[in-house]
Amino acid sequence: MEKAFGRHLPLASLFEAPSLEQLAQMLGSQDLVPSWSALVPIQPQGRRPPLFCIHAHSGNVLFYRELAQQLGRDQPVYGLQAVGLDGRQPPLHRVEDMAAHYLGEIRAVQREGPYFLGGFCLGAYVALEMARQLEAQRQEVALLACFNTDGAWKKADSFRRGIAFHLASLAGLGPRAKATYLVERLGFRLGRIKYALSELMCRIFLAFKRPLPRGLRNLHVAEADYRANRAYVAQAWSGALTYFQAGGAVHRDPSVFWGEVATRGVEVHLVPGEGENIFREPNVAVLAQHLRSCLEKARAAPHGGL
């Protein structure tokens, strides 16, 4: 659409205009093109307190769509997409800054707590930091949900610990799974070369004050997210964590990292799938069932503030 019509629509526009007819109307009228916001109304209807889900390192929140549908029409779900995806604003480079920015947009929808937060990949750490900042503002977080992001790699903060981390990961796998793990690590390293080259191209475009093409723009945001994630040092939060662990990652122990961060403990719920496909059918139906129960339990708990 951007190439054909010269109009840039963020991917999150698909939530507001999910049909071809609605997209055509949006493209045909400047007035209907939404102003860019980090806050994305994935499923805004419903009387219950909203659930706010934070983006992964890609910056987009489209993968939360099926989960929002499975939670039902009475459960509002908002996504937080990364700043910079519109190509007009520079991406944020610190998890702390992301958390503060997203909280500013969240509190325009829900002024006071208790708040319900969740995140996958980078989003899990941003959600943690948001919970910490809300706590500092004397606002309550009723639910902090982490989707299959064990955080153990953050403990591997040196070469020696990195080697120990990978050896421990391999020790819990069978022969085929070990081969898959090694292939994935090789793919990750090759991907880092791709991102380094793309970031160099982005700097050249920006130095000449040229707009970034969509592909480079997305890679630029993803690289900023990756570096922010690597640099973030998590601090303890005086609450409990609700952890949804993929069945394909049962060898990962979330308490290694989260047990030290969430001072009131980690509650683990096992769901089918592996990686991001816990958000896809048929796995997402089970994830939604567990999450729905956790939301109901959190809503029913007494909330007396901090």
N, C-alpha and C positions, 0 to 999 in steps of 0.2 A: 504493500500500500504506500509505503514511504517513497519507493522508487517510481511508482506509477502516478501518484497524485501530488507528490511533494509535501505531504502532510505527515508529521510525526505524531503517532499515537502511542503512548506507553502501553506495554502489554497488559497492565492492569485495567485498561479500558475495556477489555473483554468481559470484565465483571459487570460493567455498567451498560455495555452494548453487546450482549451475547449472541445476537442474531445478525445475519447479513443485512437485513433491512435497517436495523438500528445502527450498525456500523456505517452504512451508506448515508444515513441521516447525519451521523456525527461528522463524516468526511465532507458532507455537502454544506454544512453550516458552521461558520466560525464560532457562533454563539454556543453550539452544542459540544465543542471540544473542551473537555474538562481541564481545569487548572490542575497543575501537577501537585500532588501531595504524597508524603510518605505513607499516610493512613489510607488504606484501601478497604472500602466496604464490600467484603466478599459475600456476606449474607447479613444485611443490616437489620432485617425484621426480627421481631420477637420481644417478649417482655422480660426475659431473664437478663442478668448482668452480662455484658459482652465478654467474649474471649478474644484476647489480642495475641496474634501469632506473628513472630518475627522471622524475617527472611533468613535464608541460608547464605553461603558465600557468593552465590550467583546474584543476589540482590533482589530477585523476583519472588513473588508469593503465589504464583499460579498453582503450585503443587498442593496448596491447602484447600483447593476448591472442593474436591470430593469429600474431604473430611468435614467441611462445613455443611455440605449437603446431607451427609449421614447423621450429623448431630441434630437435624430437624429444623423446621421453620420457626420455632420459638426460641432458638438459641442464636443470638447475634454473634457473628464472627468477623473480626477485622484483621487485616494483614498490615504489617509494616514493611514496606519495600525500601530499598536502599536509596539514599540521596545520591543524585548523580545520574540515575538512569534516564532522566529527561534530556541529558546532554547540555543543559543550561547551568546547572549547579555543579561545583566540584564535589567529588565524593568525600565522605568523612573518613578520617584516618585513625580514629581512636574509638574503642568500644564505649568508653565513658561518654564521648561526645554523641555517639549514636543513641545511647540510652537517654541522654538528656533531651535530644531533639525529638525522639519518638514520644517521650512522656509529655512534651509540650503539645503534641498533636493528639495524643490519647485523652488528655485532660480537657480538650475541647469537646469531646464526646461524653466522657464520664468525669465529672469534676472531682468527685470524692470516691474513696475506696469503700468496700474492699475491691481489689483488682484481681483479675484472672489472667495470667500470662503464660505463654508457652513458646518454645522455640526449638528448632532443629539445626544442627551443625553450628555455624557461627551464631545463629539466632538463640541458641540455648545460653550462650555466655552473655549475649546482649540482654536477654530476659533476666538473667541473674543480676546484672548490673542495674537494670531498671528496678528490680525488687529492692536492691540495696539503696538506691537513690530515693525510692518511695518511702522506705523505712526512715531515712534521714529527714524526710519531709513529714514524718509522723502520719503516714498513710499506710493502710493495711493491705497486704497481699494475701488473699485467701487461697490462691492456688498458683504454684510455680511448677509448670510441667516441662519436662525435658524429653524430647522425642529421640531416643536411640543415639545419644551423643554422650559417650562414656567419659570423655575428657582425660583419659589416662595418658594420652600423648603429652599433655601439658606437664606431666611429672618428668618426662624425658627431656630435661632442660640442659643436657650436656651430651657430648659424643658418647661417653661411657653409658650413661643412662639410656640414651637412644638405642644403642646396641642391645642393652638388657631388655628394653621394652619390646623390641621386635623378636628377640629370642623367646621371651615369655609369651608373646602372641602366637608364635609358631608352635610352641610346646603344646598348646591346647587344641591343635588341629590335626585332622587326618591327612594322609598323603596328598589326596586330591585338593583338599582345602589349603594345604601348605603351598602347593603349586599356584593355586589361584591367588593366594596372598602375595607371593613373590611377583607374579605378573602385575598385580595391582600396584605394588610399590614401584615397579619399573615404570608403569604407565604414569604414576604420579610424578616421578622424576623427569620423565620426558615432557610432561605437561608443564612443569616448572620452567623448562627451557622455552616452551611456547609462550608462556606468560611473560617471561623476561624480554623476549623479542617484541611481543605486542606492546609492552609498556614502553620500550624504546621508541617504537613507532608513535605511540600516543604523545610522548614528550616532544617529538619532532613536530607533530600537528599542532600541539598547544604552543610551542615556541613561535610558530608562524601565525598564531591566532586563527587557525583553521578549525572548523567544527569537526568533531570526530565522527567517522562513519559508525553506523549502528554496531557492527561487529566489534570494532575497536572500543567503542563506548562501553559495551557490556563487559569486555575483558578488562578495561581500565577500572571499572567499579569492582569487579570480582577480585582483581589484584589488590586494590585498596582494602577490601574486606579481608582477604587472606592475611595481609600484613598486620592489620588491626588485631586479628584473631591471634596471630603469633606473639604480638607484643603485650596482649592483655594478661595481667596477673590478677587472678581472681582472689577476692577477699571474702572472708566468712560472712554469711548472712544468717540472722537469727530466725530461721524458719525451716520448714520441711520441704523436701523436693519430691515431686511425683514423677517417677521415671518409667517410661514406656520402652521396654527392651525388646528388640527384634529377636525372633527365635533363631535367626541365622547368626546372631552375635552373642550367644549365651556364654561364650568363653570370656567375654569382657565383663569385668566386675565394676559396676558404676560407683561402688563405694570407695574405690581407690582414690578417685578425685572428688566426687560429690560428697562423700562421707565426711571429708574435711571442710567442705564449704557450707553445706546445709547443716547447721548445728542441731537441728531437731530431727535429723535422720532422713533416710531415703526410703521411699515406698516404691517397690518395683512391681510393674505389671508386664507380664510376658505377652507379646503380640506376634503374629506370624509375619514373615517377610524378612528382608535384609536391606539395609541402607534406606534410600528414599522410597523404595517400593512399598514400605509400610503405609504410605499414603495413597496407594492405588488398589483397585479391586483385585482380588477379593479381600486382601489384607485390611484395607481401610475400614471395612465394616466392623471387624473385631476391635480395631483401635478405637473407633468411635464409640463402641459399646462400653469399653473400659473408661474412656475419657468422660462419657456422659455420666457414668456412676460417680467418678471422682468430682465432677462439677456439682452434682447433686449433693454429695457429702460435704463439699466445701461451702455450698450455699446454706446448708442446714446448720453448720457449726456456728456457735455464738461469735459475734464480731464486736468486740468492745474497743477496738482501736489499739494503739500501742501505749 
